[in-house]
Amino acid sequence: MARDVTVTYVRNLQHEVRMGPHRLVVDEPKEAGGDDTGPGPYELLLASLGA
C-alpha cells in the first residue's frame, strides 16, 4: 500500500515530514545552523537503512 509523503517547511532548517498518519520533525544540529529539534537528514537516512 502506497502512502503519500509530504515535506513542509516549518522554520529555519526545520521541516515536518508526514507519512500517512505519522509525523516526524527533521532539523539540523545547532552547529550546522538548525535548532536541533529532531534528527538531521543524515541521521534519518542512516536510521531508515538500519545502520
LOTIKE-474698 format. One record per residue (C-alpha): residue number from 1; residue in three letters; z, y, x. Coordinates in nm, 4 decimals. Last residue first. Layout:
! residues N
<pt papa="NUM" gunu="ALA" up="Z" north="Y" east="X"/>
...
***
This chain:
! residues 51
<pt papa="51" gunu="ALA" up="1.0001" north="0.1317" east="2.2760"/>
<pt papa="50" gunu="GLY" up="0.9868" north="0.0298" east="1.9096"/>
<pt papa="49" gunu="LEU" up="0.6431" north="0.1856" east="1.8719"/>
<pt papa="48" gunu="SER" up="0.7633" north="0.4182" east="1.5959"/>
<pt papa="47" gunu="ALA" up="1.0663" north="0.5089" east="1.8069"/>
<pt papa="46" gunu="LEU" up="0.8436" north="0.6003" east="2.1023"/>
<pt papa="45" gunu="LEU" up="0.6310" north="0.8261" east="1.8802"/>
<pt papa="44" gunu="LEU" up="0.9373" north="0.9911" east="1.7299"/>
<pt papa="43" gunu="GLU" up="1.0836" north="1.0542" east="2.0731"/>
<pt papa="42" gunu="TYR" up="0.7506" north="1.2073" east="2.1818"/>
<pt papa="41" gunu="PRO" up="0.7346" north="1.4311" east="1.8737"/>
<pt papa="40" gunu="GLY" up="1.0904" north="1.5562" east="1.9148"/>
<pt papa="39" gunu="PRO" up="1.3736" north="1.4126" east="1.7110"/>
<pt papa="38" gunu="GLY" up="1.5564" north="1.6446" east="1.4746"/>
<pt papa="37" gunu="THR" up="1.7342" north="1.9794" east="1.4558"/>
<pt papa="36" gunu="ASP" up="1.6820" north="2.0523" east="1.8277"/>
<pt papa="35" gunu="ASP" up="1.6180" north="2.4263" east="1.7651"/>
<pt papa="34" gunu="GLY" up="1.2879" north="2.4411" east="1.9491"/>
<pt papa="33" gunu="GLY" up="1.1794" north="2.6318" east="2.2619"/>
<pt papa="32" gunu="ALA" up="1.1316" north="2.3381" east="2.5013"/>
<pt papa="31" gunu="GLU" up="1.4875" north="2.3689" east="2.6418"/>
<pt papa="30" gunu="LYS" up="1.6143" north="2.3756" east="2.2832"/>
<pt papa="29" gunu="PRO" up="1.4638" north="2.0340" east="2.2049"/>
<pt papa="28" gunu="GLU" up="1.1528" north="2.0251" east="1.9849"/>
<pt papa="27" gunu="ASP" up="1.1673" north="1.9503" east="1.6151"/>
<pt papa="26" gunu="VAL" up="1.0809" north="1.6820" east="1.3604"/>
<pt papa="25" gunu="VAL" up="1.2654" north="1.6664" east="1.0290"/>
<pt papa="24" gunu="LEU" up="1.2052" north="1.3499" east="0.8275"/>
<pt papa="23" gunu="ARG" up="1.1576" north="1.2925" east="0.4565"/>
<pt papa="22" gunu="HIS" up="1.1066" north="0.9643" east="0.2699"/>
<pt papa="21" gunu="PRO" up="0.9838" north="0.9231" east="-0.0892"/>
<pt papa="20" gunu="GLY" up="0.6200" north="0.8728" east="0.0159"/>
<pt papa="19" gunu="MET" up="0.6025" north="0.9826" east="0.3776"/>
<pt papa="18" gunu="ARG" up="0.7058" north="1.3462" east="0.4105"/>
<pt papa="17" gunu="VAL" up="0.7256" north="1.5076" east="0.7546"/>
<pt papa="16" gunu="GLU" up="0.9124" north="1.8369" east="0.7799"/>
<pt papa="15" gunu="HIS" up="0.8291" north="2.0530" east="1.0803"/>
<pt papa="14" gunu="GLN" up="1.0364" north="2.2557" east="1.3266"/>
<pt papa="13" gunu="LEU" up="0.8761" north="2.4473" east="1.6144"/>
<pt papa="12" gunu="ASN" up="0.9892" north="2.7950" east="1.4948"/>
<pt papa="11" gunu="ARG" up="1.0154" north="2.7480" east="1.1193"/>
<pt papa="10" gunu="VAL" up="0.9389" north="2.4934" east="0.8439"/>
<pt papa="9" gunu="TYR" up="0.5756" north="2.3841" east="0.8981"/>
<pt papa="8" gunu="THR" up="0.4811" north="2.1033" east="0.6614"/>
<pt papa="7" gunu="VAL" up="0.3495" north="1.7577" east="0.7505"/>
<pt papa="6" gunu="THR" up="0.2367" north="1.5371" east="0.4628"/>
<pt papa="5" gunu="VAL" up="0.1873" north="1.1609" east="0.4787"/>
<pt papa="4" gunu="ASP" up="0.0383" north="0.9945" east="0.1720"/>
<pt papa="3" gunu="ARG" up="0.1250" north="0.6317" east="0.1335"/>
<pt papa="2" gunu="ALA" up="-0.1082" north="0.3315" east="0.1483"/>
<pt papa="1" gunu="MET" up="0.0000" north="0.0000" east="0.0000"/>
***
